[in-house]
Amino acid sequence: MREERLSVRETMRRFEINDHGIIERWERIYLEEGAEGLAIEHRGRKRGSRSAKMSKAVEEDLIAENQRLRAEIDYLKNLQALVLERERRQEKKP
């Protein structure tokens, strides 16, 4: 792309890549790490990502919300089981 001064779109067409984000990511890696950087598999989050920077208050709020949502799911599952049981009993009655 750099040698032939191709745009991202031209590069997409030439190499039959449908996602411009891939080419932009490869270009960023090349500019930051050189050709060797392209040989390394880049997946997942980098070390020291956002989760490490999360404030204690935000983390506590998320834990509390997670617990509330789990309780709500359990409640809805139990309610669904009760409704299904009631429907089965009504079907059995003549």
C-alpha positions in Angstrom: 0.0 0.0 0.0 2.8 2.4 0.9 5.1 1.4 -1.9 2.5 1.8 -4.6 0.8 4.7 -2.7 -2.6 3.0 -2.7 -5.5 4.3 -0.8 -7.3 2.0 1.7 -10.1 1.5 -0.8 -7.7 0.6 -3.6 -6.0 -1.8 -1.3 -9.3 -3.4 -0.3 -10.1 -3.9 -4.0 -6.7 -5.2 -5.0 -6.5 -7.8 -2.2 -10.3 -8.5 -2.0 -10.6 -7.5 1.6 -14.1 -6.3 2.6 -13.3 -4.6 5.9 -11.4 -1.3 5.8 -10.8 -1.6 9.5 -8.5 -4.6 9.0 -6.3 -2.6 6.6 -6.3 0.4 8.9 -5.3 -1.8 11.8 -2.5 -3.5 9.9 -1.3 0.0 8.8 -1.3 1.2 12.4 0.6 -1.9 13.6 3.1 -1.4 10.8 3.7 2.2 11.7 4.0 1.5 15.4 6.0 -1.8 15.4 7.3 -2.2 11.9 7.1 -5.2 9.7 7.9 -7.5 12.6 4.7 -6.3 14.3 2.6 -7.8 11.6 4.1 -11.2 12.3 2.8 -11.1 15.9 -0.8 -12.1 16.5 -2.7 -9.2 18.0 -5.8 -10.3 19.8 -7.7 -9.4 22.9 -7.1 -6.4 25.1 -3.7 -5.0 25.8 -2.3 -5.4 29.3 -3.3 -2.5 31.6 -6.4 -1.9 29.6 -9.5 -0.1 30.9 -10.4 -2.7 33.5 -7.2 -1.8 35.4 -8.1 1.9 35.3 -11.7 1.4 36.6 -12.4 3.3 39.8 -13.3 1.3 42.9 -16.8 3.0 43.1 -17.6 2.1 39.5 -16.4 -1.5 40.1 -18.6 -1.7 43.2 -21.6 -0.3 41.3 -21.1 -2.9 38.5 -20.9 -5.7 41.0 -24.1 -4.6 42.8 -25.9 -4.3 39.5 -24.7 -7.8 38.4 -26.0 -9.2 41.7 -29.3 -7.5 41.2 -29.6 -8.8 37.6 -28.8 -12.3 38.7 -31.5 -12.1 41.4 -34.0 -10.8 38.8 -33.1 -13.6 36.4 -33.6 -16.2 39.2 -36.9 -14.7 40.1 -38.1 -14.7 36.5 -37.0 -18.3 36.1 -39.0 -19.3 39.2 -42.0 -17.3 38.0 -41.9 -19.0 34.6 -41.7 -22.5 36.3 -44.7 -21.6 38.5 -46.8 -20.4 35.5 -45.9 -23.5 33.5 -46.8 -25.8 36.4 -50.2 -24.0 36.8 -50.9 -24.4 33.0 -50.1 -28.1 33.2 -52.4 -28.5 36.2 -55.2 -26.7 34.3 -54.7 -28.9 31.2 -55.0 -32.1 33.4 -58.4 -31.0 34.9 -61.4 -32.3 32.9 
